[in-house]
Amino acid sequence: MEIHIGETIRKRAKELRIGATELADMINTSRSNIYWLYKRKHIDGELLMKLSRALKFNFFKLYRDEMVLDEPNKNLKLYKTPPEDMNHLLLEVAELKEKYNVLVKSLKKKKK
């Protein structure tokens, strides 16, 4: 089953009663970009992380659940539905990574 991530994001925003303008404000983009995003079958991972936080839903889980193992990796153990604390940890790691990148940029500017 192919995932149409833009449509999935649109449905989640609708569930939460978040309009395109509000979602755009939440992720620092324009309303027209949100409409463009709703049409996309694939989007950048960093953008997907921002949307996951804004819409309080781990969109990466959709891809993990659809993952099919190659023959060389058949012994790799995957959880169909990971424990809830795992989802929380994945989002927390991504947030810390983003904060780290902001700090690094800030330090580079100060050195100049």
Phi and psi restraints in degrees (value plus and minus 20) as a CYANA .aco file:
   2 GLU   PHI    -105.0   -65.0
   2 GLU   PSI     117.7   157.7
   3 ILE   PHI    -112.2   -72.2
   3 ILE   PSI     107.9   147.9
   4 HIS   PHI    -120.7   -80.7
   4 HIS   PSI      72.2   112.2
   5 ILE   PHI     -83.1   -43.1
   5 ILE   PSI     -56.4   -16.4
   6 GLY   PHI     -82.0   -42.0
   6 GLY   PSI     -63.3   -23.3
   7 GLU   PHI     -85.6   -45.6
   7 GLU   PSI     -58.6   -18.6
   8 THR   PHI     -84.1   -44.1
   8 THR   PSI     -61.5   -21.5
   9 ILE   PHI     -84.9   -44.9
   9 ILE   PSI     -62.7   -22.7
  10 ARG   PHI     -79.6   -39.6
  10 ARG   PSI     -63.7   -23.7
  11 LYS   PHI     -84.1   -44.1
  11 LYS   PSI     -61.1   -21.1
  12 ARG   PHI     -85.3   -45.3
  12 ARG   PSI     -63.0   -23.0
  13 ALA   PHI     -81.5   -41.5
  13 ALA   PSI     -60.6   -20.6
  14 LYS   PHI     -84.0   -44.0
  14 LYS   PSI     -61.5   -21.5
  15 GLU   PHI     -76.8   -36.8
  15 GLU   PSI     -60.5   -20.5
  16 LEU   PHI    -106.8   -66.8
  16 LEU   PSI     -20.5    19.5
  17 ARG   PHI      38.1    78.1
  17 ARG   PSI      25.5    65.5
  18 ILE   PHI    -129.1   -89.1
  18 ILE   PSI      98.5   138.5
  19 GLY   PHI     -99.3   -59.3
  19 GLY   PSI     151.0   191.0
  20 ALA   PHI     -81.0   -41.0
  20 ALA   PSI     -60.4   -20.4
  21 THR   PHI     -85.0   -45.0
  21 THR   PSI     -64.7   -24.7
  22 GLU   PHI     -85.3   -45.3
  22 GLU   PSI     -63.2   -23.2
  23 LEU   PHI     -83.3   -43.3
  23 LEU   PSI     -60.6   -20.6
  24 ALA   PHI     -78.9   -38.9
  24 ALA   PSI     -63.7   -23.7
  25 ASP   PHI     -83.3   -43.3
  25 ASP   PSI     -57.2   -17.2
  26 MET   PHI     -85.4   -45.4
  26 MET   PSI     -51.9   -11.9
  27 ILE   PHI    -134.2   -94.2
  27 ILE   PSI      -5.2    34.8
  28 ASN   PHI      39.5    79.5
  28 ASN   PSI      34.5    74.5
  29 THR   PHI    -163.4  -123.4
  29 THR   PSI    -196.3  -156.3
  30 SER   PHI    -115.0   -75.0
  30 SER   PSI     139.7   179.7
  31 ARG   PHI     -81.4   -41.4
  31 ARG   PSI     -58.0   -18.0
  32 SER   PHI     -84.6   -44.6
  32 SER   PSI     -52.8   -12.8
  33 ASN   PHI     -86.2   -46.2
  33 ASN   PSI     -53.4   -13.4
  34 ILE   PHI     -86.3   -46.3
  34 ILE   PSI     -63.4   -23.4
  35 TYR   PHI     -83.9   -43.9
  35 TYR   PSI     -57.7   -17.7
  36 TRP   PHI     -83.0   -43.0
  36 TRP   PSI     -62.1   -22.1
  37 LEU   PHI     -82.7   -42.7
  37 LEU   PSI     -59.7   -19.7
  38 TYR   PHI     -80.6   -40.6
  38 TYR   PSI     -43.6    -3.6
  39 LYS   PHI    -109.0   -69.0
  39 LYS   PSI     -31.9     8.1
  40 ARG   PHI     -99.9   -59.9
  40 ARG   PSI     118.5   158.5
  41 LYS   PHI    -105.5   -65.5
  41 LYS   PSI     -45.7    -5.7
  42 HIS   PHI    -156.5  -116.5
  42 HIS   PSI     122.6   162.6
  43 ILE   PHI    -159.9  -119.9
  43 ILE   PSI     144.8   184.8
  44 ASP   PHI     -82.9   -42.9
  44 ASP   PSI     123.6   163.6
  45 GLY   PHI     -81.3   -41.3
  45 GLY   PSI     -59.6   -19.6
  46 GLU   PHI     -84.3   -44.3
  46 GLU   PSI     -61.6   -21.6
  47 LEU   PHI     -85.9   -45.9
  47 LEU   PSI     -59.6   -19.6
  48 LEU   PHI     -82.9   -42.9
  48 LEU   PSI     -55.0   -15.0
  49 MET   PHI     -86.7   -46.7
  49 MET   PSI     -63.4   -23.4
  50 LYS   PHI     -80.2   -40.2
  50 LYS   PSI     -63.0   -23.0
  51 LEU   PHI     -87.2   -47.2
  51 LEU   PSI     -56.9   -16.9
  52 SER   PHI     -80.2   -40.2
  52 SER   PSI     -63.7   -23.7
  53 ARG   PHI     -87.2   -47.2
  53 ARG   PSI     -67.3   -27.3
  54 ALA   PHI     -82.8   -42.8
  54 ALA   PSI     -59.6   -19.6
  55 LEU   PHI    -119.2   -79.2
  55 LEU   PSI     -14.6    25.4
  56 LYS   PHI      30.0    70.0
  56 LYS   PSI      30.6    70.6
  57 PHE   PHI    -171.4  -131.4
  57 PHE   PSI     111.5   151.5
  58 ASN   PHI    -104.1   -64.1
  58 ASN   PSI      72.4   112.4
  59 PHE   PHI     -86.4   -46.4
  59 PHE   PSI     -43.4    -3.4
  60 PHE   PHI     -83.1   -43.1
  60 PHE   PSI     -50.2   -10.2
  61 LYS   PHI     -78.7   -38.7
  61 LYS   PSI     -53.5   -13.5
  62 LEU   PHI     -80.3   -40.3
  62 LEU   PSI     -60.3   -20.3
  63 TYR   PHI     -93.5   -53.5
  63 TYR   PSI     -59.4   -19.4
  64 ARG   PHI     -82.4   -42.4
  64 ARG   PSI     -60.9   -20.9
  65 ASP   PHI     -86.6   -46.6
  65 ASP   PSI     -45.5    -5.5
  66 GLU   PHI    -110.9   -70.9
  66 GLU   PSI     -25.5    14.5
  67 MET   PHI     -84.9   -44.9
  67 MET   PSI     114.4   154.4
  68 VAL   PHI    -132.2   -92.2
  68 VAL   PSI     111.9   151.9
  69 LEU   PHI    -100.7   -60.7
  69 LEU   PSI     119.5   159.5
  70 ASP   PHI     -94.5   -54.5
  70 ASP   PSI     141.4   181.4
  71 GLU   PHI     -75.7   -35.7
  71 GLU   PSI     -64.7   -24.7
  72 PRO   PHI     -83.7   -43.7
  72 PRO   PSI     -44.2    -4.2
  73 ASN   PHI    -122.7   -82.7
  73 ASN   PSI      -2.1    37.9
  74 LYS   PHI     -82.5   -42.5
  74 LYS   PSI     -41.1    -1.1
  75 ASN   PHI    -106.3   -66.3
  75 ASN   PSI     -25.8    14.2
  76 LEU   PHI     -88.4   -48.4
  76 LEU   PSI     109.2   149.2
  77 LYS   PHI    -112.0   -72.0
  77 LYS   PSI     103.8   143.8
  78 LEU   PHI    -140.1  -100.1
  78 LEU   PSI     124.1   164.1
  79 TYR   PHI    -112.1   -72.1
  79 TYR   PSI     107.0   147.0
  80 LYS   PHI     -83.0   -43.0
  80 LYS   PSI     -64.4   -24.4
  81 THR   PHI    -149.1  -109.1
  81 THR   PSI      84.6   124.6
  82 PRO   PHI     -88.1   -48.1
  82 PRO   PSI     136.6   176.6
  83 PRO   PHI     -76.9   -36.9
  83 PRO   PSI     127.7   167.7
  84 GLU   PHI     -76.4   -36.4
  84 GLU   PSI     -58.0   -18.0
  85 ASP   PHI     -84.8   -44.8
  85 ASP   PSI     -44.6    -4.6
  86 MET   PHI     -88.4   -48.4
  86 MET   PSI     -64.2   -24.2
  87 ASN   PHI     -79.2   -39.2
  87 ASN   PSI     -63.9   -23.9
  88 HIS   PHI     -81.0   -41.0
  88 HIS   PSI     -63.1   -23.1
  89 LEU   PHI     -85.1   -45.1
  89 LEU   PSI     -60.0   -20.0
  90 LEU   PHI     -81.5   -41.5
  90 LEU   PSI     -63.2   -23.2
  91 LEU   PHI     -87.0   -47.0
  91 LEU   PSI     -59.3   -19.3
  92 GLU   PHI     -84.5   -44.5
  92 GLU   PSI     -61.7   -21.7
  93 VAL   PHI     -80.9   -40.9
  93 VAL   PSI     -63.9   -23.9
  94 ALA   PHI     -83.6   -43.6
  94 ALA   PSI     -59.6   -19.6
  95 GLU   PHI     -84.9   -44.9
  95 GLU   PSI     -63.1   -23.1
  96 LEU   PHI     -84.6   -44.6
  96 LEU   PSI     -57.8   -17.8
  97 LYS   PHI     -82.5   -42.5
  97 LYS   PSI     -62.7   -22.7
  98 GLU   PHI     -84.6   -44.6
  98 GLU   PSI     -62.8   -22.8
  99 LYS   PHI     -82.9   -42.9
  99 LYS   PSI     -60.5   -20.5
 100 TYR   PHI     -79.9   -39.9
 100 TYR   PSI     -66.5   -26.5
 101 ASN   PHI     -81.4   -41.4
 101 ASN   PSI     -58.7   -18.7
 102 VAL   PHI     -84.0   -44.0
 102 VAL   PSI     -63.2   -23.2
 103 LEU   PHI     -83.6   -43.6
 103 LEU   PSI     -61.8   -21.8
 104 VAL   PHI     -81.9   -41.9
 104 VAL   PSI     -64.9   -24.9
 105 LYS   PHI     -81.5   -41.5
 105 LYS   PSI     -61.0   -21.0
 106 SER   PHI     -83.2   -43.2
 106 SER   PSI     -62.9   -22.9
 107 LEU   PHI     -86.4   -46.4
 107 LEU   PSI     -58.3   -18.3
 108 LYS   PHI     -83.8   -43.8
 108 LYS   PSI     -58.3   -18.3
 109 LYS   PHI     -85.7   -45.7
 109 LYS   PSI     -58.8   -18.8
 110 LYS   PHI     -87.7   -47.7
 110 LYS   PSI     -52.2   -12.2
 111 LYS   PHI     -89.8   -49.8
 111 LYS   PSI     -45.1    -5.1
